[in-house]
Amino acid sequence: MKFNLGLIAVLVIGLPVAVSAFEKTREAKTVLQKIEQTIEADPAIDVSLCVLSGSVTVRGWNNNQVLARSAEATRIDFNRNDGSAQTAPARKIEIAVIDGDNRHGGCQAFSDVEISVPRGATIHVQTRDGDITIADVAEAYAVSQNGEIYIQGASRSAEVCSVAGSVTIRDSVGRVNLSSVGGTLAVVNVRPANPGDSFEAVTVSGDIDLEQVQHSQLNARTVNGNVSLTGPLSRGGRYEFKTMSGDVTLAMPDDASFLLNAKVSQSGEIITDFPLQLTPEPAQAPRAARAPSQASPTEGRTSTAPPQVSQPAQPPEAPAVVAPAPVVRVSPRVKVVTADQSFHKLRKFTASHGSGEATIYVASFSGTLHLKRSE
């Protein structure tokens, strides 16, 4: 009897433990089992995906197929939007992720998704809460409300928008358009695919860090943040940098050649490692005072005499001639100083270094402009 009671006690105590272990094992197997869907694809297929919450990872591969998988989803559907026959490779699809109470896909899924597409594909990804990673595709379009976005290896264009997350793009080619409300924009090693490809980076409250950006048309703007550019300037390039509250730092090689148009606040500093040829604004000739009109004594009479032209009491002053400012050679961390001490009261100026092959426009309303020699 004691043996039976002991055996019952062991079974009573051990059964819940065994059941719990079995449930955990089944859950682990469920997590490891991913839902997959594959479709034959055109090499330049257009793929779109939208989820409510979840991270999305897209990678280009050498297969003419689209593969989508998820561990949380119960089903993945490919909705073709190209009007071609079902047996032909798809040219345009929308990926619908089905999970939980979401039975129709759309943008209501709560699942992480991994996608493989041909390298020539165009990919559109949108998520509210989740990170987005896209690598080795032709065109990348990504939008995230609360998540970071990372783009690498785009071969034709990249357009990215994040509300409250940082954006990073590197080793890409083509047109680039980046925007963020409250995140940092970081770019490394990008270049245009065509001469007309532009580069634009805009954020409301965040820094913009650009390194080795080879586009000849570049525009970087932030309201509250710093802007920095490191690398050579394109011959004939046009660069625009603007910040309401922050510093602008341009780190360029010794042989950089540029024309600089800068606007800074009265309290802002201009610090340069480069010798600059300053060009002051030309002085305006004073306007002659206009004499008050008087009624002519012959007013209302007919006369053949030529009209009398009043002569000014004094001839107008000749325009003031302003001699060019001398070349200013400064050392690092020293303010730009000219012979005219009123220069610091000006809010804008023009200067050049070398032959001025590139044009740089800078506006900082509460910060310092740094022109540095890159290491």
C-alpha angles and dihedrals in degrees: 000000000000089000092052092048090050091049091050090049091052091049093047092049097039099043096071089046091052092046091049091050090048092051092049091050091050091048091050090052090048091052092049092049108086128196110236135189129182134190134180108250143195111247089244097043121160112227128185132185133176127184132171097221130005143075119273124206121188124183131178120231138176096255123099090229138094114226121188125182138172135176095206101043124092094204141007122204131191112214111197116216101175101087093231127131116283091239093056122086110273117253098185129018140167116214114221117198115203120199140145113338091347103102101161105048111222114128098320102093123118099203142112110239133198120198133185118196138169113279091244093057129121111224129198116190129176131176134161100208115020147066123270125211121182123176137174102003132124100241127014125194116177135172126181129169098195110014146070122265124211123185125183133169100010106166102195113016145340128204117179136174127183126174102196106004141077124260126215127183126175143165093015138137133214138027115353128197118173129175137171136169100206109004143084121262114214124181128180128181107348129152138178122265092205131024091250096053110121133204122216130173121178130173133164101210112010146072125271115215116185124182126178096352107167101186114124091212110056130166123179122176135171133165100208111016148065126274123209135177124189122186143044125319122241116245107257090007125154116215126185124188124178135172130163095203116014147059128281114215122186115186109191137166122263093259094055112139118197149146111227125207108182136178118190136164120265090255095044122109130225111209119183140175090192127082106245132202104217119210112198121210112269114256116251119235112242115252117245114248112254113235116231113257118252129196113253116239088228094050111142094021126110113240136169093203116110114258117266114245115208115229121218116252091237131019115255116267117258116249113271114254114224117200116224114265115253122254108275117218113191137172125231118291093017125122119244108259128186134184088258105073091194087074090090090059092060119093097204137035144166124228138162140207121198116340094328098245094162128042121224124192116192130180122178117164096185112017149055130282113221122192104189136178108240117234 
